[in-house]
Amino acid sequence: MSTRVWYCANCGYEVDNRGRCHSCGVRLIASPLPELESGPDDEEVGYRLDQWDDQTRARLIRLLVNAGVLHRFEEDELVILAVDEAEVDKLVARATAGQAGDDDEEGAEAPLVAGDSSASQELYQAAKQLRDDPTDMKADMALAEASAAVFAVDFLPELDDAQLAAVGRVTRRLLGALGADEALEAEISHEAEVLCRLIAPSAGSKAMAAEAARARGRLESAAKELGRPVELPESVVTPGGELAGTARPSSVEGVVDNIGAPSGAGDVVGTISSQPVASAIAETTSGHRAGGWESAGGGVEENDEEVEEGEEGTGEVVYELAEWLPEQRVELSLLLESAGIAYNWDGADLTVAEERETEIEGLFEQVHGLVDEDDEARYRSIEELFGSVDRLANDPSNEERRRAFLEAVGAVELPTPVGVDDAFWWRVRSQGHALVAGLEHGARVEEISREAALLAEMLHEMV
């Protein structure tokens, strides 16, 4: 009798029951394939995966499911039918970003895997539902299933490599928020909003039109409330214009970022700090510099690059944001719309009215990944939290240790630290919230000890 299986698209394992991943908290996905039943040894082939990391195993599972290859896991061994060996060899090469199969030239790069618009449309629809209702459980499951299909490909229509990587990062942040132990409705809605903007170009013209109309509606509503004109002195206003703001590849060939690749193979999905966020240069009618934003130090610093003078009398200021991440440009658009500030995107160049310059520079500091923080101070705060929660785990009834933890736990509310995966940081934050809730609601000391030990174990990986 065949067994139905569920799998985690992030952590790389399969089980015979539904629910959420015990590690990352994401809802498990029902596989369309039954588990491969045990058969004669000479009809099966095994692959030892004990040296693989979770992300690579997860990618292989997604590829096997998409290819319709029956399989089962026996601890760290993947078992398939012997007749599928040649195909699985190629999938293994794809999953590890290694060499191609026996039918290809030795040393040739494994072929890139292209997705179609249906995968983008499903991801867009799921994100749209979560944007409107962050508690929608069906949309939660739909997002997990759609993301698995998107993570398994290297290319989607109308998206370049940077945009594809951005879709992966934001999707993982959204999955992390959905898997949190306590409701994070505002965060779910926000990440879903950003994802809708990012995936819309690949989801088709109707999705693009819907997002542009939504952007214009937000802008006009806020501008009307604040008594501001929805126009620029010279440029045409393009709310939602960042949807099509960068060049697109004409074919699959040449796309280098791999949205589902293991660590070390191309862009690492979910680590916003792994990509440089260089400077924002402002061109104004007077030609002065408006300042720069850098990810390395996290702070707002003065920029030494030369600034060209703007055209006299335009009354506009232009910010060159080509080195920002795509999702950061989308977040800035959302902030501008909420503030009722008319804007125009010309590629990655943002134009706004010069009179709004000071206000806009304040909005820059609200964009994810551009906050002012000192890396050393941030590390010390995480160290202090680790020390306090470790001591609490050993003596959960000690009031002084409880107070020390509550004073230190604010460190989890800060953005994802440099070099840490967004999904992992979501788990740390969620566990911190759970422990605070236990202390505030009088949980038993053994429960406090257990929750504190779990948080300490997570933080130990970072310190």
C-alpha positions in Angstrom: 0.0 0.0 0.0 1.5 3.4 -1.0 2.2 6.0 1.6 1.4 9.6 1.2 4.2 12.0 2.2 4.6 15.7 3.1 7.8 17.6 2.8 9.5 20.8 4.0 10.6 22.9 1.0 13.2 24.6 3.2 14.7 21.9 5.5 14.9 18.9 3.1 13.0 16.0 4.7 9.8 14.0 4.1 7.3 12.7 6.7 4.1 10.7 6.5 1.9 13.3 8.2 0.8 16.9 7.6 1.5 19.9 9.8 4.4 22.4 10.1 8.1 21.9 9.9 9.6 21.1 13.4 12.7 23.2 12.5 11.6 26.3 10.5 7.8 26.3 11.3 6.7 26.5 7.6 3.7 24.5 6.7 4.6 21.1 5.2 3.7 20.6 1.6 1.7 17.6 0.4 3.6 15.7 -2.3 1.6 14.8 -5.4 3.7 11.6 -5.4 3.3 8.5 -3.2 6.3 7.2 -1.4 8.3 4.6 -3.4 7.4 1.2 -2.1 10.2 -1.2 -1.1 11.2 -3.6 -3.9 14.0 -6.0 -4.9 17.5 -4.6 -4.3 18.6 -5.1 -7.9 15.7 -2.8 -9.0 16.7 0.1 -6.7 19.5 2.6 -6.4 20.6 4.5 -3.3 22.2 7.9 -2.9 23.9 8.8 0.4 23.0 12.3 1.4 24.5 12.4 4.9 27.0 15.1 3.9 24.4 17.4 2.3 23.0 20.5 4.0 19.3 21.0 4.5 18.9 23.5 1.6 20.5 21.2 -0.9 18.4 18.2 0.2 15.3 20.4 0.0 16.2 21.5 -3.5 16.6 17.9 -4.6 13.2 16.9 -3.2 11.6 19.8 -5.1 13.3 18.7 -8.3 12.3 15.1 -7.8 8.6 16.1 -7.2 8.6 18.4 -10.2 10.1 15.6 -12.4 7.6 13.0 -11.0 10.3 10.7 -9.8 9.1 8.2 -7.2 11.5 7.9 -4.2 11.8 7.3 -0.5 14.2 8.2 2.2 15.8 5.6 4.5 17.5 7.9 7.1 20.1 9.8 5.0 19.8 7.6 2.0 17.6 8.5 -1.0 16.2 5.4 -2.7 14.9 5.5 -6.3 14.1 2.9 -9.0 17.1 1.8 -11.1 15.3 2.9 -14.3 15.3 6.5 -13.0 19.0 6.6 -12.2 20.2 8.6 -15.3 17.5 11.2 -14.7 18.2 11.5 -11.0 21.9 11.9 -11.7 21.0 15.0 -13.6 18.7 16.2 -10.9 21.5 15.7 -8.3 23.8 17.7 -10.4 21.2 20.5 -10.7 20.6 20.4 -6.9 24.3 20.7 -6.0 25.0 23.1 -8.9 27.7 20.6 -9.9 28.5 18.7 -13.1 25.8 17.6 -15.6 24.9 14.0 -16.1 26.6 11.3 -18.2 24.9 12.4 -21.4 26.4 15.9 -21.3 30.0 17.0 -22.0 32.4 16.5 -19.1 32.8 19.7 -17.2 29.8 21.4 -18.8 27.6 23.5 -16.7 24.3 21.9 -15.6 21.4 23.4 -17.7 19.4 26.1 -16.1 15.8 25.2 -15.1 13.2 27.5 -16.5 9.8 28.1 -15.0 6.6 29.4 -16.7 4.2 32.1 -15.8 1.8 29.7 -14.1 4.3 29.4 -11.2 4.4 33.1 -10.9 0.7 33.5 -11.1 0.1 31.0 -8.3 2.7 32.7 -6.1 1.1 36.1 -6.9 -2.4 34.9 -6.0 -1.3 33.4 -2.7 0.6 36.6 -1.7 -2.4 38.7 -2.8 -4.7 36.7 -0.5 -2.3 37.0 2.4 -2.0 40.7 1.8 -5.7 41.1 2.1 -6.1 38.5 5.0 -2.9 37.5 6.8 -4.9 34.9 8.8 -6.0 33.0 5.6 -4.9 29.4 6.3 -5.7 28.3 2.7 -3.5 31.1 1.3 -0.8 30.0 3.8 -0.8 26.5 2.3 -1.1 27.8 -1.2 2.0 30.1 -0.7 4.1 27.2 0.6 3.1 25.1 -2.5 3.7 27.9 -4.9 7.0 28.9 -3.4 8.3 25.3 -3.7 7.7 25.5 -7.5 9.4 28.8 -7.7 12.4 27.8 -5.6 13.0 24.8 -8.0 13.7 27.0 -11.1 16.5 29.3 -12.1 14.4 31.6 -14.4 10.9 33.0 -14.5 9.4 35.0 -17.4 10.1 38.8 -17.3 12.4 38.7 -14.2 16.1 39.2 -14.3 18.5 37.4 -12.0 18.4 40.2 -9.3 14.6 40.3 -9.3 14.4 36.5 -9.1 16.7 36.5 -6.1 14.6 39.2 -4.5 11.4 37.1 -5.0 13.2 34.3 -3.1 14.3 36.5 -0.2 10.9 38.1 0.3 9.1 34.8 0.0 11.3 33.2 2.7 10.7 36.2 5.0 7.0 35.8 4.4 7.2 32.0 5.1 9.1 32.8 8.3 6.4 35.2 9.4 3.7 32.6 8.7 5.5 30.0 10.7 6.0 32.2 13.7 4.6 30.9 17.0 2.5 34.0 17.5 0.5 36.1 15.0 2.6 38.6 13.0 -0.3 39.9 10.9 1.2 43.3 10.1 4.5 41.7 9.0 2.7 39.1 6.9 0.7 41.7 5.2 3.7 43.9 4.5 5.9 41.1 3.1 3.0 39.9 1.0 2.5 43.4 -0.4 6.2 43.6 -1.4 6.1 40.1 -2.9 3.0 41.0 -5.0 4.9 44.0 -6.5 8.0 41.9 -7.2 6.3 38.9 -8.8 3.6 40.9 -10.8 5.7 41.4 -14.0 6.1 37.6 -14.3 2.5 36.9 -13.3 1.1 38.7 -16.4 -0.3 42.0 -17.6 -3.4 41.7 -15.4 -1.3 41.4 -12.3 0.9 44.3 -13.4 -2.2 46.5 -14.1 -3.7 45.6 -10.8 -0.6 46.5 -8.8 -0.1 49.8 -10.7 -3.7 50.7 -10.0 -3.3 49.8 -6.3 -0.1 51.9 -6.1 -1.8 54.9 -7.7 -4.8 54.5 -5.4 -2.6 54.5 -2.3 -0.7 57.5 -3.5 -3.8 59.6 -4.5 -5.6 58.7 -1.3 -2.7 59.8 0.9 -2.0 62.9 -1.1 -5.6 64.0 -0.9 -5.7 63.5 2.8 -2.5 65.6 3.2 -3.6 68.2 0.7 -0.7 67.4 -1.7 -0.7 67.5 -5.5 -0.2 64.1 -7.2 2.2 65.5 -9.8 5.8 66.4 -10.4 7.2 69.6 -11.9 8.6 68.0 -15.0 8.4 64.2 -14.9 5.5 61.9 -15.4 4.3 60.3 -12.2 4.6 56.4 -12.4 3.3 54.8 -9.2 4.3 51.2 -9.3 6.8 52.0 -11.9 9.5 50.1 -10.2 7.6 46.9 -11.3 9.4 47.2 -14.6 12.4 49.3 -13.6 15.2 47.0 -14.5 16.4 45.2 -17.6 15.0 41.7 -18.3 16.9 38.7 -19.8 15.9 37.8 -23.3 16.5 34.1 -22.6 17.3 31.6 -19.9 21.0 31.7 -20.9 23.1 34.0 -18.8 20.9 34.0 -15.7 23.5 33.4 -12.9 21.6 33.7 -9.6 20.0 30.5 -8.4 17.0 31.1 -6.3 17.1 27.7 -4.6 20.9 27.1 -4.6 22.7 25.8 -1.6 25.0 28.0 0.4 28.0 29.0 -1.7 26.4 28.4 -5.1 25.4 31.9 -6.4 23.1 34.2 -4.5 22.0 33.0 -1.1 18.3 33.4 -0.8 17.0 34.9 2.5 20.2 36.7 3.4 19.6 40.3 2.5 22.9 41.3 3.9 24.8 39.1 1.4 24.2 41.6 -1.3 25.8 45.1 -1.3 23.5 48.0 -0.8 25.7 50.8 -2.0 25.1 54.5 -2.3 22.1 56.6 -3.1 23.3 59.7 -5.0 21.1 62.7 -5.3 21.2 65.0 -8.4 19.5 68.3 -7.7 19.1 71.6 -9.4 22.0 72.9 -7.2 24.0 69.7 -7.7 24.5 68.9 -4.0 24.9 65.5 -2.4 22.0 64.1 -0.4 23.9 61.3 1.3 24.6 57.6 0.9 23.3 54.4 2.4 25.7 51.4 2.8 24.9 47.9 4.0 28.4 47.1 5.3 28.2 49.4 8.3 24.5 49.7 8.2 24.7 53.4 8.8 23.9 56.6 6.9 27.2 58.1 5.7 28.4 60.8 3.4 29.2 59.6 -0.1 32.4 60.5 -1.9 31.2 59.8 -5.4 30.9 62.7 -7.8 27.4 64.1 -8.3 26.3 65.6 -11.6 24.4 68.8 -11.6 20.7 68.5 -12.3 19.0 70.5 -15.0 18.4 74.1 -13.9 14.9 75.0 -12.9 13.3 71.5 -12.8 12.4 71.6 -9.2 13.1 67.9 -9.0 15.7 65.7 -7.3 17.0 62.4 -8.7 18.3 59.5 -6.6 20.4 56.8 -8.3 19.4 53.6 -6.5 20.8 51.0 -9.0 22.7 49.2 -6.2 19.8 48.9 -3.9 18.1 45.5 -3.8 14.9 45.3 -5.8 12.7 44.7 -2.7 14.2 47.8 -1.1 13.1 49.9 -4.1 9.6 48.4 -3.8 9.5 49.2 0.0 10.5 52.8 -0.7 7.7 53.1 -3.2 5.2 51.9 -0.6 6.6 54.4 1.9 6.3 57.2 -0.7 2.7 56.3 -1.5 1.7 56.2 2.1 3.3 59.6 2.6 1.4 61.0 -0.5 4.7 61.8 -2.2 4.5 61.7 -6.0 7.4 59.9 -7.6 8.7 58.6 -10.9 11.0 55.5 -11.6 13.2 55.6 -14.6 14.9 52.2 -14.4 16.5 52.4 -10.9 16.6 56.2 -10.8 13.9 57.8 -8.5 12.6 61.3 -9.2 10.7 63.3 -6.7 9.9 67.0 -6.1 12.8 68.8 -4.6 10.6 70.3 -1.9 10.1 66.7 -0.5 13.8 66.0 -0.3 14.2 66.2 3.5 11.1 64.1 4.1 12.3 61.4 1.6 15.6 61.1 3.3 13.7 60.2 6.5 11.9 57.5 4.6 15.2 56.0 3.4 16.0 55.1 7.0 12.8 53.0 7.2 13.6 50.7 4.3 14.5 47.1 5.3 18.3 46.6 5.5 19.2 50.3 5.5 18.8 51.0 9.3 21.6 52.7 11.2 23.3 50.1 13.4 26.7 49.3 14.7 27.7 45.7 14.0 29.9 45.4 17.1 27.2 46.8 19.4 24.6 44.5 17.7 26.8 41.5 18.3 27.2 42.5 22.0 23.5 42.7 22.5 23.0 39.2 21.1 25.8 38.0 23.3 24.1 39.6 26.3 20.8 38.0 25.4 22.4 34.6 25.0 24.0 34.9 28.5 20.8 36.0 30.1 18.6 33.3 28.6 21.2 30.6 29.3 21.2 31.6 32.9 17.4 31.7 33.0 17.2 28.1 31.6 19.3 26.9 34.5 17.3 28.7 37.1 13.9 29.7 35.7 12.4 30.7 39.1 15.1 33.3 39.8 13.4 36.8 39.6 16.7 38.6 38.9 17.5 36.3 36.0 14.0 36.8 34.6 14.4 40.6 34.8 17.8 40.4 33.1 16.3 38.4 30.2 13.4 40.8 29.8 15.8 43.7 29.6 18.0 41.9 26.9 15.3 40.3 24.8 14.7 43.6 22.8 17.7 42.5 20.7 15.4 40.1 18.7 13.3 43.0 17.5 16.1 44.5 15.5 16.5 43.6 11.7 18.3 40.4 10.6 22.0 40.6 11.6 24.6 40.6 8.9 25.3 37.1 7.7 22.2 35.5 9.3 19.4 33.9 7.3 16.1 35.8 7.5 14.1 32.6 8.1 16.4 31.6 11.0 16.1 35.1 12.6 12.3 34.8 12.3 12.6 31.7 14.4 14.8 33.4 17.0 12.4 36.3 17.2 9.4 34.0 17.5 11.1 31.9 20.2 11.9 35.1 22.1 8.3 36.2 21.9 7.1 32.8 23.2 9.4 32.9 26.2 8.3 36.5 27.1 4.7 35.4 26.8 5.4 32.4 29.1 6.9 34.7 31.8 4.1 37.2 31.5 1.4 34.6 31.8 2.8 32.6 34.7 4.0 29.5 32.8 5.4 26.6 34.9 9.1 26.8 35.7 9.8 23.7 33.7 8.1 25.2 30.7 10.2 28.4 31.1 13.3 26.3 31.4 12.5 24.4 28.3 11.7 27.5 26.2 14.7 29.3 27.4 17.0 26.4 26.6 15.6 26.3 23.1 16.3 30.0 22.6 19.8 29.6 24.0 20.5 26.8 21.6 19.5 29.0 18.7 21.6 31.9 19.9 24.6 29.7 20.5 24.8 29.1 16.7 25.3 32.9 16.4 27.7 33.6 19.2 
